[in-house]
Amino acid sequence: MPAREELPTTLQRSPKKAQETWIKAHDSAVESYGEGERAHRTAFAALKHSFEKVGDHWEAKESKGPSDARAAKTRPTSGKTAEGVDANASKRHLYEVAKRLGVEGRSTMTKEELVSAIQKANRRATAKAR
């Protein structure tokens, strides 16, 4: 099935460039691995190098690169990701994202706590938008 027809709702609410990045990576992954979960994971991995999830959509990152320690690895590994949050961003950037999402208590949070709080806020925003 063409990637455009499978476009996740969070990407439907995102900039055209984010949609094109995901579609191109997905189509390439389907050619390599076949249709299915692996193609979707590969497309999201590519997306996360240039975009970060903010609420119920994706926005361009300040600078390209892996979004978390797991994404920086060259081989896929099991474990948790930052769910689209740019965990490698500065604490100040994470604070600003948390502020936009209305995360309470953000001023006293560590960088890791901010990442976790943004993940939760993103999940809530995405669920609400469906």
N, C-alpha and C positions, 0 to 999 in steps of 0.2 A: 504494500500500500504506500503510495507517495507520502512523504513526510508532511507535506502541506495539509493533508487530510488528517494527520495524527497530531498536529500541533497542540501541545498542552495549553490549557486555558491561561496559565500564568504567562506564557509567551504570546498568546493572542492579545493580551493587554500590554505588551511590551513594544519597544521601538522596532521598526522594520529591520534594522541591522541585527538585532538579537534574533529575530525570527529567521533571517537568512542564514545566520551563523549556525543555528540549530539544524535547520533543514539541510544545509550543505553537509554538515558533519553526519547527520542521520543517514542521508542517502549514501554517502561514502561507506559508512559502517554497515549498511544493509548489503552493499556489494561485497564487503569483506566477510561478514559474519552471518548474514541472513537476517530476516525480519525477526524482531523480538526484543526482549529486555536488554540484551547486550548492546544492540544498536542504540536504544534510548539512553543507556548509561554513557556510552561513548559520546553521543551528541551533547548530553548535559556536561560532560567533562570538558569538551571543547568550548561550550558556552561560558563556563565558569572562569576561563582564562581571560575573558574580556568583559564579562558582565557579572553583576552581583544581584542577588534577590533582595528586594526591598518591598516588604509588604506582600502584595498580591501580583507583583510584576518584576521584571528584570531591568536594571539600569546599567549603563556603561560604567566600568570601573575607572578610577583615576589613572591607574597604570596597569598594563597587561601583565599577566603572570598567574601562577597557581593561587587558588583561593585558600588553601589550607595545606597542612603538612602531608596529608595523604595524596593530594593532587600534585604535589611536587615530585612524587616518586614516578619513575619511568615504567614500572610494572604495576599492574593493578594488584591491590591487596585488599584483604577483608578489613572491616572496621568501619568506624563512623566517619562521616564527612561533616563539614560545617553547613551542609544543606543550602549551599549557594551564598552563604554569608562570607564576605571577604575577610576571613580570620587573619590574614597576613597584613591587613590594613592597619594604619596607626590607631591607637586608642582614641585619639581625637576624632578620627573619621567614624569609628564605631559609635562613639558618643553621639555624634551628629545624626547618624542613622537612627539610633535608639530614640533620640529626641523627636525626630520626624514621625516615628512609629508610636510615640506616646508611652514609652517604657518608663515606668515609675521607679525611682530609686537609682537611676542611672549614674548620678553624680558620685555615688560612693562605690560603684562596681569596678571590679578589676576588668582587664581586657577579656579574660576568659568568661567572666560573668556577663559582660556585654554581648559577646558572641552568642551565648546560650539564651539570653533574653531576646535578642533579635530573632533567633531561630523560632522561639515560641511566638513572638509577635507575627512573624511571617506566616507561620502555620495558621494562626487565628485569622489573619487577613485573607489568606487563600481560601480557607473554609467558608468564611463569610461571603466571599465574592462568588462562590459557586451557586 
